[in-house]
Amino acid sequence: MSVCLMVGAALLSLPTPDFTLRWTHSVEKIDWVESWKITPPTLTLTRVAIKGSGAGMEPADDARLENGWWVWHPMTQFPNLTLAASGATGAGWHLCTPTCQDLGTQSGPPITIKPCPTS
């Protein structure tokens, strides 16, 4: 059974409810990876890993250093995610489901990610 994720106006059918977002912080130039689970009607942030710290990206108090990455498991739920699409970071966001696609590589309106409505 597949699950559905809305990315902007597009619907993605995923083989599992898990996906990741990866990007490079626009100021600190540090890699950031988040693992998410679709938990209708919300999205649950299950894991965060950052390759350092800096302005606005301090590791959580319970973060552990693993192979050079600060890692923690917030288990926080959100109704949706809004990704800025400034085009200024050079790479945008990498959404992997497990196949990957780039989002927000060019300047444009914010991109909203949320679970598909259930019928």
C-alpha positions in Angstrom: 0.0 0.0 0.0 1.4 3.4 -1.0 0.9 6.7 0.8 0.5 10.1 -0.7 2.4 13.4 -0.1 1.4 16.8 -1.6 4.4 18.8 -2.7 3.1 22.2 -3.8 0.4 21.3 -6.3 1.8 17.8 -7.2 0.8 14.6 -5.6 3.5 12.0 -4.9 2.7 8.3 -4.3 5.3 6.9 -1.9 6.0 3.2 -1.3 6.4 4.0 2.4 5.4 6.8 4.7 9.0 7.9 5.2 10.9 10.6 3.3 14.0 12.8 3.9 14.8 16.4 3.2 18.5 17.4 2.7 19.9 20.9 2.2 22.9 23.1 2.9 22.3 26.0 5.3 22.3 29.2 3.3 24.5 31.2 5.7 26.7 28.6 7.5 27.1 26.3 4.5 26.6 23.2 6.7 24.7 20.1 5.6 21.4 19.3 7.2 19.2 16.2 6.9 15.8 15.6 8.3 13.8 12.3 8.3 10.0 12.6 8.2 7.1 10.2 8.5 3.6 10.8 7.0 1.3 10.4 10.0 -2.1 11.7 8.6 -3.2 14.3 9.2 0.3 15.4 10.2 4.0 15.0 9.3 6.3 13.7 12.1 9.9 14.8 12.3 11.6 11.6 13.4 15.4 12.5 13.0 17.6 15.5 12.5 21.3 15.4 11.6 23.5 18.4 11.1 27.2 18.4 10.1 28.0 21.2 12.6 26.4 24.2 14.3 26.0 27.9 13.8 23.5 30.7 13.3 20.1 29.2 13.9 21.1 25.6 13.7 22.2 24.6 17.2 21.9 20.9 18.0 19.2 20.0 20.5 20.1 19.4 24.1 19.8 15.6 23.6 21.8 15.5 20.4 24.6 13.0 20.1 27.7 13.2 17.9 27.7 10.3 15.4 30.4 10.1 12.7 30.7 13.8 12.6 27.0 14.6 12.6 24.9 15.9 15.5 21.8 13.7 15.6 18.6 13.8 17.6 15.1 12.4 17.4 12.5 15.2 18.1 9.3 13.2 17.2 7.5 16.5 16.7 4.3 16.7 14.5 3.5 19.4 12.0 0.4 19.9 9.8 2.7 20.9 6.9 6.1 22.1 6.0 6.8 25.3 4.2 10.1 25.5 2.3 11.5 28.9 1.2 12.5 28.9 -2.4 14.9 31.9 -2.6 17.1 30.4 -5.3 20.1 31.9 -3.3 21.4 28.7 -1.8 22.6 27.2 -5.0 21.1 23.8 -4.4 17.6 24.1 -2.9 16.1 21.2 -1.1 16.5 17.5 -1.9 13.4 15.5 -1.2 14.0 11.7 -1.2 11.1 9.2 -1.1 13.5 7.1 -1.8 14.0 8.5 -5.3 15.2 12.1 -5.0 14.1 15.4 -6.6 15.3 19.0 -6.1 12.9 21.6 -4.9 13.4 25.4 -4.6 16.5 25.6 -6.7 15.2 28.8 -8.3 13.6 31.8 -6.8 9.8 31.4 -6.4 6.9 31.1 -4.0 7.3 28.9 -0.9 6.7 25.2 -1.4 4.3 23.5 1.0 4.6 19.8 1.8 1.7 18.0 3.6 -0.1 14.7 3.7 -2.7 14.2 1.0 -6.3 14.7 2.2 -8.0 11.4 3.1 -11.3 10.6 1.6 
